[in-house]
Amino acid sequence: MASLEELKQTRLAKLDLLQKAGMEPYPVSVPRDFSLREARERFSELKDSHGEGGKEASLCGRIMAIRGQGAILFVVLDDGTGTFQAVMKKDSLDEKFFTLFKDACDIGDILSVSGAFFVTQKGEQSLLVSSWSMAAKSLLPLPEKWHGLQDPDEKLRKRYLDFIMEPESREIFYKKAKFWAATRAVLEEQGFLEVETPTLETTTGGAEARPFETHHNDFDLDVYLRISVGELWQKRLIAGGFPRTFEIGRTYRNEGTSPEHAQEFTNLEFYASYMSFDEGVKFSEQLIKKVAMEAFGTLTFEAKNAKFNLGSEEAWPRMDYCETIKKMTGVDVLSADEKEMTEKLRELKVDFDGKNRERLTDTLWKYCRKQIVGPAWIVGHPKLVSPLSKSDPKNKEKTLRAQLLLAGAEMTNGFSELNDATDQRRRFEEQKKLIDAGDEEAMMPDMEFVEMLEHAMPPAFGFAYGDRLFATLAGKPLRETQLFPLMKPKKSE
């Protein structure tokens, strides 16, 4: 089998052949009347009812297959909108160009073909080529058709090849575009204003995660890439008189890499003044259903070997965080000490790093959530793991927080926003103690935010979801639903 370099040299020789024949292998433009999808959609008006003799047109696309031999060749073109067959006959094409095609063209080349539409004897919609030109000569071969890219790392590193060979990989991103467009449309219909908040921050508020750090040279200041979509900034807007806001943007977390985790991803966060907790949960449920139906055309999904229906009557029950842990492990996280939780985790053979109550509580929850398919709302989170959420009036140890659970993982985060400045200051102080004790994921205190609360912020409900929800509905690992996930560069040979 020829090496990749040998194949490249062969194609370079064909490029030279094109140039000697007077054909530019990389022209500025080539003839093209419409896309291949349009050619299929308009074929009935373009073809001649008697066979060869339809309307003349020019089409472009990448050569995906060449069949036939001798005096007739069947060429399958793909331009990203669809495929179409071009037929090259020796008696319908100048012999010089027929021979040049056979000698100088390869699968992977991008071609412009001109000719008349007709239907082959086998009933295939086709274009009978009368002339052709090169749009871009390929110097490297495409992956073998029947096996494609087998290495998962190569699929992500060379996404363009994956998209060329696997149209269904492209389709994911059309659905993702609909997912976010539908999110935006629903929120705008409900009076939310789309905003842009800083991605560089002096403190990382709004979530608990390890941030990326960088340096602002002009200010001589260390700053962080944001880990939430402007939560503390959007709350400032709520206080400033903007009743409803939302942002769809990129967030960054300097954490581990896996099929389900990425350091950079897209999230939505919205905030609504005077929306109660129950109103917010119901609104969020309807939002997710509308967006899922718009993007996927169904409310029934399968992910991680689990099937769930967002529209079933049994869907969306509310499950208490603390009661669920107690039922599954026997531990009451509101009263248990670190020793009891540590012993239980060891008994359950669960790996864990942190030793403070917050991390131990979160680890116990992660063990439990994996056993829940959903869709279900997890509510009643302890105050310790919800530093920005308002306390539940019925139980001050718990908060008014809701997370959608699907296929054993949290998809969303929402809560009645804490607007008591004194309580917020106290909770930030607790987070500061965790940071001082070495917890790299604890939330950084933002005392300027506390000062804003001291000027009074109206009661509000906030909610967030992002790429993880889309990936789960798509039934794909998170990294496969990112166009270009961060990849560790290959070492040069």
N, C-alpha and C positions, 0 to 999 in steps of 0.2 A: 504494500500500500504506500502510495506517495506521501511524503511528509507535507506539512502545511506550507513550508517554504517552497517546496517543489511545485505545489499547486499554484502558489502565488506567482512563481516565475512563468508558469504556463499561461496564466491569465495576463501577465504583463506583456507576453509575446502577442496575445490576442489584441490587447490594447494598441500595440504597435501596428498590428494588421489593420485595425480600424483607421488609425491616423494615416497610414499609407494609402488607404482607399479614399481618403479625403473626408472622413466622417469624424466630427468632433466628439470625443467620448464623454465630455463634461460640458455641454452647451449651456448658455445662459437661460435659454427657454426652448421648449419643444411644443409642437402642435398638441392641443388638448381641448376638446369641446365640452365634455362633461365627465363626471366621475363614473366609475364602473357600476355603482349602485344605480345611478340615473340611467345608464345604458340598459340595465335590466328592467327598470321600472317603465321606461319609454320604448321598450323594444317593439311592442306591437305596432306603434306608429312609425318606427324607423325601418323595420324590415320590409322587404318586398314579398307580397303574398305568393308570388310564383317562384320564389327561391332566391337565387343570387341576383341582386339588382336593387337592393334596398338603398336607403339614403346614405350618403357619404359622411363620415365623421372621423375624428381622431380621438384615440384613447391612450391613456398612459397607465403603467403599472409595473410592478416587479415580477420578473419571470419566476414562477413557482414550479412549473413542470413543462417539459417538452416531450411530446409523444410523436410517434410516426417516424418514417424514414423515406428515403427516395424522393419522390416528387411532391410530397405533401407532409406538412408538419402542423401539429396542434400545440399551441402555446397557451398555457394558463397564466393570466396576469392577475395581480392583486395590488390594489392601491390603498388598502385600509378601509375603504367603504364597502368592498365586496370583491368578487372575482368575476372574470369574463374570459371567454376563449377567443383567441385570435388564430385564424387559419392561414397558413402560408402555403400557397400552391406555386409550383415552378412556372406554370403557364399563366398565372395571374400576377406575377411579380417579376420585375426585371431580373434576369438570370444572374447578373452580377451581384445584386443585393440578396437574392435567395442563397447563393453560395457564400456570401459574406456572413449572412446570419448563421449558417451552419458552421462556418469556420471560426467565427469571432465571438459568438454570443454564448452565455452560460446561464444556468439557473442562478438567480440572485441579481442579474443585471436589471436595470430599470429602463424600460423601453417606451417609445411613442410609436403607435401603429395607426395608420390611416387606411380606410377602405370602406366597403359597403356591408351593411348588416344583412345576415341571412340565417336560415335554419339548416343545420346539417341533416343528413339522412337519419341520424339517430335522434333528431329532435333537439339538439343543443343550440342554444342561442349563441351566435358567433359573429365575428367580424372577418370578412374576407380581405386580407391585407393586400393593398396595392403599393404601399411604400412604408418604410419604417426608419427610425433614427434612434440613436442611443441617447438616453437621458442621463444615465450614470453607469459607467462600467464598474462592476464589482471585481475586486482583486483578491478577495478571500471567499471560499465557499460557504454556503449556509450549512447548518447542522444537517446530518442525515435525516431525511424526511420522516421515516417511520420511528425514529428514536428521539429525535430532537436533542435538547439539552438535558442530559440525565443527572448531572451534578447540580444539586440544589444551590450551591455557592455560585456556580457559573450562571445559573438562571437569573439570580439576583444581580450579579456583577455585570452581565451582558443582557440587560433587559430588552434591548432593541432586538436581539436575536430571538428571545422568548416571544416577543410580540409578533415578530414576522412569522414564526413557525406555529404559534398557538393563538389563533384569533380569540379563543375564549379568555386568554389572559388579558387581551385588550378590552374585552367586554366588561371585565370587572371595573375598569376605570370610567367607562360610560355610566355604569350604575352608581359608582361613587360620586360622579358629578351630579347625577340626579338626586342622590342622597342629600348632598349639601345644598343644592338649589332648592329642594323641597323644604329643607330646614329653614332656609332664609325666607322663602315665600310665606310659610305659615306664620313665622314670627312677625314679619312685616305686616301681614294681614291683621294681626292682633295688636298692632300699634307699637311694636318694639322698634327702636332706633338702632341701626347698626353703627358701631363705633370702633375705633382703633385705639388701643392702649399700649403703653411702652413694652417692648420686649427686653430692654436692658433695665435692670432694677438694682437699687442699692441694698434692698432686702427682698428675699423671695417669699412673698406671702401667697396665701390661697391654697396651699397644699403641703403635704409632707413628703419631700423627696430630696435627694442629693442634687444640687444644682451644678451647672457648668459655670466656671469662673473665668473672667477675662479682665482686662485693664483698660480704662479710659485714659489715654495719654494726656489729652488736653486738661482734664480735671485732676490728673494724677490720682485716680480713684479706682479701686477694685469694684467691679460690678458683676452681676449675675444674669445669665439668660433666664427668662421667666419659666416657672414650672406650672403656672396656671394661666388661663386666658384673661388676665387682668381683673381677677376677683376684687382685690382691694381698690383698684382704680374704678371699676364699675360701681362699686358701692359709694365712692366719692361722688360719682355722677348722680346716683340716686339721691344722695344728700343735697346735691347742687340743684335739684329740681328737674332732672330728667326722669319721668315716671317709669319708663321701661327701656332697657338697653340690652343689646346682645353683641357678641363678637365671635366670629369664626376665625381662628388663627392658629399659628404654630406654637407649640410648647416644647420645652427641652428638659430632659432629666438624665443626669449623669449616672445611670444605673446599668444593670446587667442586660446582656443581649440574649434573646431567645426568640423562637418563632412567635411568641406572644408578647414580646417586649421590644421597644425601640426607644432610642434616645431622642428622637424628634418625631413629632406627630401632630395632627390637626385635632383641635377640640372646639366645641361650642360652649359658651357660658352665657346664660341670660339672667337678668334680674328684673323683678317686677314689684314696684311699690304697692303696698296694701294688699298683696295677694297672700291669703292665708296658707298654712301648711297643707290642709286638705285640698284647697283649690289648686295649689301648685302641683301636688301629686297627680290630681285628675287631669290637669292641663298637660302635664308632661307625658302622661300615658297616651293621651289623644295625639299629641305631637309625634311621638314615636310611631304610633300606628299609621298615621298619615304619611310620614316620611318613608316607612318601610314599604307601604303599598305603592307609593310613587316610584321608589327605586327598584323594587323587586316584583311588583305586581301580585304579591301574595303576603299573607300573614303567617304562613306555615313554613318553618325552617328546620334545618338539621345542622348541628355543629358538634364536634367532639363526641361523635357517636350518640348524641342526644337529640331528640325531636321535641319541638315546642311550637305552640300556636299562640301568637300574640292576640288573636281574636276570640279564643275560646271562653266560655262562660266561667271556667274554673281558673282562668289566668288572672294574674296580678293580685293574689292575696297578700296581706301584710303580715310579715313574720318578724317577731321581735328578736333583735340581735342577741340580747343577753339570754332570753329564754331558749333560743335555738342552741346556743353554746351549752347551756346547762343540760338540755335534753340530750345532746349528742355526746357530751363529755363528763357530765356530772359536776362541772365547775361553775360556780356563780362568780362571774368576773367582777361584779360590783363589790363583793366582800372578800374574795379569795386574795391571799397575799402572794408575793413573788415565788415563794417556796412551793406552795400548793400548785401554782400554774406550771412551774418548771417541772415538778415531778409528773404532772399529768402529760405534759408534752413528751417527756422521756418515755413514759408508759405507752404513749401512742406512737412512739418512734418517729417523731416529727423533728426535723432539723431546725434549729433556730440560733440566731446570733445574739440579739438584744436580750438584756436581762431586766430592764425596767418594766413597770406594770403596763405601760402603753404598748411596747413591742410584744410582750408576752400575750396580752389580750388580743392584739391583732393577729398573732401567729395561731392562737387557738381558733379565731374566727376563720382564718384561711383554711384550716383543716376542715372545718364544718361546711363552709360554702361549697367545697368541691363535690359535696354529696347532694346538692340542690340543683335541679334542672331549671326550674322556673317556667315562665316568667313570674317572678315574685318580687314584691317590694320588701326590702329589709329596713326595718324602722327600729326606733328605740336604742340607738347607739349610746354607749357611755360618754359622758362629757369629756373624759380623758382622751378619747380618740376623735373628738369633734370640736376642736378649739375655736371654730368660727360659727358654730351652730347655736341657736337659741335653746335654752333649757325647756324641757317639757313641763308645763305647769302641773301636770298630774304626778310627775316624779322628777324631782330636781336633779337626780343623779344621771338622768337620761336626757337626750336632746331630740329636737324635732328635725330629724334627718331621714332621708329615704334614698336607697340605692336599688336600682333594678338589677336583679340577679338572673343571669342566663347561662346555662351550660356550666355551672359551677364557678362563675366569675362575675364580679361587679362590672356593670356596663355604664352606670351613670352615678352621679352624685348630686344631691339636692337637699336644701334645708331652709328652714326659716332662719333668716340671717340674724346673728347676734348684733343687737344695736345698743346694748347696755355697756357704756364706756368703762365703768368700774369692773364689771365682770370680764370684759375683754382684756383689760389690763392685767387682771389676775391670771387669766388663762395664758396670756403671753409670757408672764413671769414663770409659769410652770414649764412652758416650752423652753424658755431660756435655761432653766435648771437642767433640762434634758440635754440641751446642746453643750452646756458646760461639763456634763458628765460623759460626753463623747458620742452622743446620738447624732449622727450626721443627717438623719432624715427628719428631725424635729423641725417645727415651723419657726422661722426667724421672726422675732418680735418686730412690729412696725409701730412705733409710738406716735408717729405723725398720723397714722390711721386712727389710733385711739383719740388723738386730739380732734380729728374730724368727727368722731362719734360724740365727743363732748359738746359739739355744736348741734347734735341731734340728727339722726338719720331715721326716716320713716320706717315702719315695719315693712319687711320685704321678703320675698321668696326668691331663691337663686337655684339654678339647675345647670348641670353640665353633662355632656356626652361627647364622644369623639370616634376616632378611628377604630377603637376596640369594638364598639357597638357595630359599626359597619362590617368589620372583618368577621365577627361572629355571625351576623345575618348572612354574609356571603359564604360562610362555611369554609373560610380560608385562614391560615395563620396571618397574624398582623403584618409581618414583613412582606408577605406576598401581595398585600393590598396597598403597599407603598410603591410609587413609581420607581424611585431610586433610593432604597434604604442604604444607610451608611455601611460601607464595607471596608474592612481592613485591607489596605493596599497590598498587592502581591510583592514579594521581594524580587528585585531585578535579578535576572540570571547572570 
